[in-house]
Amino acid sequence: MREQLDGRERTLFEIGVAFHQCTRLSVTLGAIAEQTADGIETGFIEQRAGDVDLLEDRLDIGQMCGGMRCSNCSAGGTITADRDPGGVRVLVMDGSHGGNDTATIPAVSDLKLKDLKYLVALADTRHFGRAAERCFVSQPTLSAQLKKLETYLGVQLIERRPRHVMLTPAGERIVERARRIVEATDDVVEIARSHRDPLAGRLRIALLPTIGPYLLPQIMPKLRKAVPRLELMLYEYQTGPMLEHLLAGEIDVGILALPVDGHGLTTRALYDEPFVVAAPAKHRFASQATVRVADLAGETLLLLEDGHCLRDQALDVCSRIDVNEKQDFRGTSIETLRQMVASGTGVTLLPELASRGAYAPTKGITVRPFSKPTPTRTIGAVWRASSARTAAISAVNKAIAEHAA
């Protein structure tokens, strides 16, 4: 716990605190153990009716504070603190009743990063064997190290049952912090690596679901050639979650439709992508070389569900004409829209990349370009203005801008 003593906040280790509870009044005589720059220092405290007073100057490790008496019943005791292989051993003795309280405050340096990695891996897999494989150690090694970690912390982290692993409430809370520590150390390594070689290391890239499947096959060979030492980790998010992950530092750059709003973010336009019309194979558009936006008047328009920026873009294109959005349908992906068009349910707007190559028109679908002025969307990159990976991000942006069109 933390208390205000002699004008400043101090940490009271629970060992020794309340080693004497006065039988006459609500007074507790206990011990304070505080981590300082020089180690751990100790002294007595007296707690009376919610107030805490320091009764003795703190003493360095190896010294003894003796003769302390309760202000109400003359009970007294001593406290000592000595070095121990596991940290600092604190002994509090109640001289009046012959009892004592002893424990070891672990040395902070004994907490090993690899043990935290083992704990995080077990939390993710809920299986000792799979966690050991993930950490490239044997299962007995991982199990033994986690047991040592529990001993070191003095609390059970894991409930071990046959064929079932659970974390205790304390384990759940510690895993949350351990995960942040592990991720932070990975970031330290990546920052150092990026300074040695800005175009090497890991780069986390997120793309919209309406961009990634159609852009990546086209530009990945070019990216591998342009930045061969970069390890590209790819994610897929809608715009809102993408910006949240970006601001939280969980991804390095996002590829999405511009414009976007975000304080502390930098954007760059990469390419403009035209829209095309997808209609059933026997639709009247099949006899036209191009389609005007006005030609969509009166058509049943199939759109993605809320949250997809492609939905908003399609509605913007059709904002000046009378189209009928199908109210009982919301697509979850472009592929769903494509199949609904093939069934004759209605027409839709597709990004041009979603109509090329492996995604060229299939049986039952007619795809036509718009006549000029062609409606388009601007695809761009967004990243944190404070990012340390700007050189790698710029190289990736350059490759996408050159080869996406």
C-alpha positions as CSV (number, residue, x, y, z in Angstrom):
1,M,0.0,0.0,0.0
2,R,1.0,3.6,-0.3
3,E,0.8,6.1,2.6
4,Q,1.9,9.7,3.3
5,L,4.7,9.7,5.8
6,D,6.8,12.8,6.8
7,G,5.3,14.8,4.0
8,R,5.8,12.4,1.1
9,E,4.3,9.2,-0.3
10,R,6.0,6.0,0.5
11,T,5.4,2.4,-0.3
12,L,4.8,0.2,2.7
13,F,5.7,-3.4,2.0
14,E,3.1,-5.6,3.7
15,I,5.7,-7.6,5.5
16,G,5.8,-6.7,9.1
17,V,3.0,-4.2,8.9
18,A,0.5,-4.9,11.7
19,F,3.0,-7.2,13.5
20,H,1.5,-5.8,16.7
21,Q,-2.2,-5.0,17.2
22,C,-2.8,-3.1,20.5
23,T,-5.4,-4.8,22.6
24,R,-6.4,-1.6,24.4
25,L,-6.9,0.9,21.5
26,S,-7.0,0.8,17.8
27,V,-3.3,1.2,17.3
28,T,-1.1,-0.9,15.1
29,L,2.7,-1.0,15.4
30,G,4.4,-2.1,12.2
31,A,7.3,-1.8,9.9
32,I,8.0,0.3,6.9
33,A,10.3,-1.1,4.1
34,E,11.0,1.3,1.3
35,Q,12.9,0.9,-2.0
36,T,15.4,3.7,-2.4
37,A,18.3,4.4,-4.7
38,D,20.7,2.7,-2.2
39,G,18.6,-0.3,-1.6
40,I,15.8,-1.1,0.9
41,E,15.5,1.0,4.1
42,T,13.4,0.1,7.1
43,G,11.8,1.6,10.2
44,F,8.7,1.5,12.5
45,I,5.3,3.0,11.8
46,E,2.4,3.5,14.2
47,Q,-1.1,3.6,12.8
48,R,-3.8,5.1,15.0
49,A,-7.4,5.8,13.9
50,G,-6.5,5.9,10.2
51,D,-3.4,8.2,10.7
52,V,0.1,6.9,10.1
53,D,3.1,8.3,11.9
54,L,6.8,7.5,11.4
55,L,8.1,6.6,14.9
56,E,11.8,6.2,14.0
57,D,14.3,7.2,11.4
58,R,14.7,4.6,8.7
59,L,17.7,2.3,9.1
60,D,20.0,0.9,6.4
61,I,20.1,-2.7,5.6
62,G,22.1,-4.6,8.2
63,Q,21.1,-2.3,11.1
64,M,18.5,-3.0,13.8
65,C,15.9,-0.7,15.2
66,G,15.0,-1.9,18.8
67,G,13.1,-0.9,21.8
68,M,10.1,0.5,20.0
69,R,7.1,0.6,22.2
70,C,3.3,0.8,21.5
71,S,2.1,4.2,22.8
72,N,-0.8,2.5,24.6
73,C,0.4,-0.8,26.1
74,S,4.2,-0.8,26.1
75,A,4.5,-3.7,23.6
76,G,7.7,-3.4,21.6
77,G,9.8,-5.1,19.0
78,T,12.6,-4.9,16.6
79,I,13.1,-4.8,12.8
80,T,16.1,-5.8,10.8
81,A,16.7,-6.1,7.0
82,D,19.6,-8.1,5.5
83,R,20.7,-9.1,2.1
84,D,19.4,-12.5,0.9
85,P,20.0,-14.5,-2.3
86,G,16.4,-13.8,-3.3
87,G,16.5,-10.1,-2.5
88,V,16.2,-8.4,0.9
89,R,15.0,-10.4,4.0
90,V,13.0,-8.4,6.5
91,L,12.4,-9.7,10.0
92,V,10.0,-8.0,12.4
93,M,9.9,-9.3,16.0
94,D,7.2,-8.6,18.6
95,G,9.2,-8.5,21.8
96,S,6.1,-8.7,24.1
97,H,4.5,-11.8,22.7
98,G,7.5,-13.7,21.2
99,G,6.0,-13.7,17.7
100,N,7.7,-12.6,14.6
101,D,7.0,-11.9,10.9
102,T,9.6,-12.5,8.2
103,A,9.6,-12.4,4.4
104,T,11.8,-11.7,1.5
105,I,11.3,-8.7,-0.7
106,P,12.5,-10.0,-4.1
107,A,15.3,-8.1,-5.9
108,V,13.8,-6.4,-9.0
109,S,16.7,-7.7,-11.1
110,D,15.6,-11.3,-10.6
111,L,12.5,-10.8,-12.7
112,K,13.5,-12.2,-16.1
113,L,12.0,-11.1,-19.4
114,K,12.0,-14.6,-20.8
115,D,9.8,-15.7,-17.9
116,L,7.3,-13.0,-18.8
117,K,7.4,-14.2,-22.4
118,Y,6.6,-17.7,-21.2
119,L,3.7,-16.4,-19.2
120,V,2.3,-14.4,-22.1
121,A,2.6,-17.4,-24.4
122,L,0.8,-19.6,-22.0
123,A,-2.0,-17.0,-21.6
124,D,-2.4,-16.9,-25.4
125,T,-2.3,-20.7,-26.0
126,R,-3.8,-22.0,-22.7
127,H,-1.6,-25.0,-23.2
128,F,1.9,-25.8,-21.8
129,G,3.0,-27.8,-24.9
130,R,1.9,-25.2,-27.5
131,A,3.4,-22.3,-25.3
132,A,6.7,-24.2,-25.2
133,E,6.7,-24.6,-29.0
134,R,6.0,-21.0,-29.4
135,C,8.9,-20.1,-27.2
136,F,11.3,-22.7,-28.7
137,V,11.9,-24.4,-25.3
138,S,10.9,-27.8,-23.9
139,Q,7.7,-28.1,-22.0
140,P,9.4,-29.0,-18.7
141,T,11.7,-26.0,-19.0
142,L,8.7,-23.6,-19.5
143,S,6.7,-25.2,-16.7
144,A,9.7,-25.0,-14.3
145,Q,10.4,-21.4,-15.1
146,L,6.8,-20.4,-14.6
147,K,6.8,-22.2,-11.3
148,K,9.9,-20.2,-10.3
149,L,8.1,-17.0,-11.4
150,E,5.2,-17.8,-9.1
151,T,7.6,-18.5,-6.2
152,Y,9.5,-15.3,-6.9
153,L,6.3,-13.2,-7.0
154,G,4.8,-15.0,-4.0
155,V,1.4,-15.5,-5.8
156,Q,-0.2,-18.3,-7.8
157,L,-0.6,-17.2,-11.5
158,I,-1.8,-20.4,-13.1
159,E,-4.4,-23.0,-12.2
160,R,-3.1,-26.3,-13.4
161,R,-5.7,-28.9,-14.2
162,P,-5.6,-32.0,-16.4
163,R,-5.9,-30.9,-20.0
164,H,-7.0,-27.4,-18.9
165,V,-5.0,-24.3,-18.0
166,M,-6.5,-21.2,-16.4
167,L,-5.0,-18.0,-15.1
168,T,-5.8,-16.8,-11.6
169,P,-7.2,-13.3,-11.2
170,A,-3.7,-12.2,-10.2
171,G,-2.3,-14.0,-13.2
172,E,-4.7,-12.2,-15.6
173,R,-3.7,-8.8,-14.3
174,I,0.0,-9.6,-14.4
175,V,-0.3,-11.0,-18.0
176,E,-1.7,-7.6,-19.1
177,R,1.4,-5.8,-17.8
178,A,3.7,-8.6,-19.0
179,R,2.4,-8.3,-22.5
180,R,3.1,-4.6,-22.6
181,I,6.6,-5.1,-21.3
182,V,7.3,-7.8,-23.9
183,E,5.9,-5.6,-26.7
184,A,7.9,-2.6,-25.4
185,T,11.1,-4.6,-25.5
186,D,10.4,-5.7,-29.0
187,D,9.9,-2.1,-29.9
188,V,13.3,-1.2,-28.4
189,V,14.9,-3.8,-30.6
190,E,13.1,-2.6,-33.7
191,I,14.0,1.1,-33.0
192,A,17.6,0.2,-32.7
193,R,17.5,-1.9,-35.8
194,S,15.8,0.8,-37.8
195,H,18.5,3.2,-36.8
196,R,21.2,0.8,-38.0
197,D,19.3,0.0,-41.2
198,P,16.1,2.0,-41.8
199,L,14.9,-0.4,-44.5
200,A,15.2,-3.6,-42.3
201,G,13.2,-5.0,-39.5
202,R,9.5,-5.4,-39.0
203,L,6.9,-3.0,-40.5
204,R,3.3,-3.5,-39.6
205,I,0.9,-2.5,-42.4
206,A,-2.9,-2.5,-42.2
207,L,-5.2,-2.3,-45.2
208,L,-8.9,-1.9,-45.7
209,P,-10.9,-5.1,-46.5
210,T,-11.9,-3.4,-49.8
211,I,-8.2,-2.8,-50.7
212,G,-6.0,-5.5,-49.3
213,P,-7.2,-8.6,-51.3
214,Y,-7.0,-6.7,-54.6
215,L,-3.9,-4.5,-54.1
216,L,-1.6,-7.0,-52.4
217,P,-1.3,-9.6,-55.2
218,Q,-0.3,-6.8,-57.5
219,I,2.3,-4.9,-55.4
220,M,3.8,-7.6,-53.1
221,P,6.3,-8.8,-55.7
222,K,7.4,-5.2,-56.2
223,L,7.6,-4.6,-52.5
224,R,9.8,-7.6,-51.9
225,K,12.1,-6.3,-54.6
226,A,12.1,-2.7,-53.4
227,V,12.6,-3.4,-49.7
228,P,13.9,-7.0,-49.4
229,R,15.1,-6.6,-45.8
230,L,11.8,-5.5,-44.5
231,E,9.6,-8.0,-42.7
232,L,6.1,-6.9,-43.7
233,M,3.4,-7.9,-41.2
234,L,-0.1,-7.4,-42.8
235,Y,-3.4,-6.7,-41.0
236,E,-6.9,-6.0,-42.2
237,Y,-9.2,-3.4,-40.5
238,Q,-12.0,-1.0,-41.3
239,T,-11.1,2.7,-41.2
240,G,-12.2,3.3,-37.6
241,P,-10.4,0.4,-35.9
242,M,-7.3,1.0,-38.2
243,L,-6.9,4.5,-36.9
244,E,-7.3,3.4,-33.3
245,H,-4.6,0.7,-33.7
246,L,-2.4,3.3,-35.5
247,L,-2.7,5.8,-32.7
248,A,-2.1,3.1,-30.1
249,G,1.2,2.2,-31.8
250,E,0.0,-1.3,-32.7
251,I,0.5,-0.8,-36.4
252,D,3.0,1.4,-38.3
253,V,1.1,2.5,-41.4
254,G,-2.4,2.1,-42.8
255,I,-3.5,2.0,-46.4
256,L,-7.0,3.3,-46.8
257,A,-9.3,5.8,-48.6
258,L,-8.6,9.4,-48.1
259,P,-9.3,11.8,-46.6
260,V,-9.1,10.8,-42.9
261,D,-9.1,12.9,-39.7
262,G,-6.6,12.3,-37.0
263,H,-4.5,14.5,-34.8
264,G,-0.8,13.6,-35.0
265,L,-1.2,11.7,-38.2
266,T,0.5,12.2,-41.5
267,T,-1.1,11.2,-44.9
268,R,0.1,10.8,-48.4
269,A,-2.1,10.1,-51.5
270,L,-0.8,7.1,-53.4
271,Y,-3.2,6.6,-56.4
272,D,-6.7,7.3,-57.6
273,E,-8.9,4.2,-58.2
274,P,-11.9,4.5,-60.6
275,F,-15.2,2.8,-59.8
276,V,-16.9,0.4,-62.2
277,V,-20.4,-0.9,-62.3
278,A,-21.2,-4.6,-61.8
279,A,-24.6,-5.7,-63.1
280,P,-26.3,-9.1,-63.9
281,A,-25.1,-10.6,-67.2
282,K,-28.4,-9.9,-69.0
283,H,-28.8,-6.4,-67.6
284,R,-29.3,-3.5,-70.1
285,F,-25.8,-2.3,-69.2
286,A,-24.4,-5.3,-71.0
287,S,-25.1,-3.6,-74.3
288,Q,-23.3,-0.4,-73.3
289,A,-19.6,0.3,-73.6
290,T,-19.7,2.7,-70.7
291,V,-22.2,3.7,-68.0
292,R,-23.1,7.2,-67.0
293,V,-23.8,7.9,-63.3
294,A,-27.2,9.1,-64.4
295,D,-27.9,5.6,-65.9
296,L,-28.1,4.2,-62.4
297,A,-31.4,6.1,-61.7
298,G,-34.1,3.6,-60.7
299,E,-31.7,0.7,-60.2
300,T,-31.6,-1.4,-57.0
301,L,-28.2,-0.7,-55.5
302,L,-26.4,-3.3,-53.4
303,L,-24.1,-1.9,-50.7
304,L,-21.8,-3.0,-47.9
305,E,-22.8,-2.8,-44.3
306,D,-22.2,0.3,-42.2
307,G,-18.5,0.8,-41.2
308,H,-17.1,0.2,-44.7
309,C,-16.0,3.4,-46.4
310,L,-16.9,1.9,-49.8
311,R,-20.5,2.1,-48.8
312,D,-20.2,5.9,-48.1
313,Q,-18.3,6.4,-51.3
314,A,-20.9,4.6,-53.4
315,L,-23.7,6.6,-51.8
316,D,-21.7,9.8,-52.5
317,V,-21.4,8.8,-56.2
318,C,-25.2,8.3,-56.4
319,S,-26.2,11.2,-54.3
320,R,-27.6,13.3,-57.1
321,I,-29.7,10.5,-58.7
322,D,-32.7,8.4,-57.6
323,V,-31.4,5.0,-56.8
324,N,-33.1,2.4,-54.6
325,E,-30.8,0.9,-51.9
326,K,-31.9,-2.6,-51.1
327,Q,-32.9,-2.2,-47.5
328,D,-33.1,-5.8,-46.5
329,F,-29.5,-6.5,-47.5
330,R,-26.1,-5.4,-46.3
331,G,-23.0,-7.1,-47.7
332,T,-20.1,-8.0,-45.5
333,S,-17.5,-8.1,-48.3
334,I,-17.1,-7.2,-52.0
335,E,-17.3,-10.9,-52.8
336,T,-20.7,-11.1,-51.2
337,L,-21.8,-8.1,-53.3
338,R,-20.5,-9.9,-56.4
339,Q,-22.5,-13.1,-55.7
340,M,-25.7,-11.1,-55.1
341,V,-25.3,-9.3,-58.4
342,A,-24.8,-12.6,-60.2
343,S,-28.1,-13.8,-58.7
344,G,-29.9,-10.9,-60.3
345,T,-30.6,-9.0,-57.0
346,G,-29.3,-5.6,-58.2
347,V,-26.3,-3.7,-59.3
348,T,-23.3,-2.4,-57.3
349,L,-20.1,-0.3,-57.6
350,L,-16.7,-2.0,-57.4
351,P,-13.2,-0.5,-57.1
352,E,-11.5,-1.2,-60.4
353,L,-8.8,-3.4,-58.8
354,A,-11.6,-5.7,-57.7
355,S,-12.5,-6.4,-61.3
356,R,-9.1,-7.3,-62.6
357,G,-7.0,-10.4,-62.8
358,A,-8.3,-13.2,-60.6
359,Y,-11.3,-11.0,-59.9
360,A,-12.2,-10.4,-63.5
361,P,-15.9,-10.7,-64.3
362,T,-17.3,-14.2,-63.6
363,K,-20.2,-16.0,-65.1
364,G,-23.5,-14.1,-64.5
365,I,-21.8,-10.7,-64.1
366,T,-21.3,-7.7,-66.5
367,V,-18.7,-5.1,-65.5
368,R,-18.7,-1.7,-67.3
369,P,-16.5,1.4,-66.7
370,F,-18.1,4.8,-66.1
371,S,-18.0,7.4,-68.8
372,K,-16.1,10.6,-68.0
373,P,-16.0,12.2,-65.6
374,T,-15.2,8.9,-63.9
375,P,-16.0,8.7,-60.2
376,T,-12.9,7.6,-58.3
377,R,-11.6,7.2,-54.8
378,T,-8.2,8.3,-53.5
379,I,-6.1,5.6,-51.8
380,G,-3.4,6.8,-49.5
381,A,-1.2,6.0,-46.6
382,V,-1.5,7.3,-43.0
383,W,1.0,7.0,-40.2
384,R,2.0,8.7,-36.9
385,A,3.9,12.0,-37.4
386,S,6.2,10.9,-34.6
387,S,7.0,7.4,-36.1
388,A,10.6,6.3,-36.1
389,R,9.9,4.2,-39.3
390,T,9.4,7.0,-41.7
391,A,12.2,5.8,-44.0
392,A,10.6,2.4,-44.4
393,I,7.1,3.8,-44.7
394,S,8.3,6.2,-47.5
395,A,9.9,3.3,-49.4
396,V,6.7,1.2,-49.1
397,N,4.6,4.2,-50.2
398,K,6.8,4.8,-53.2
399,A,6.5,1.2,-54.4
400,I,2.7,1.2,-54.0
401,A,2.3,4.6,-55.8
402,E,4.5,3.3,-58.7
403,H,2.9,-0.1,-59.2
404,A,-0.8,0.1,-58.0
405,A,-2.2,1.9,-61.1
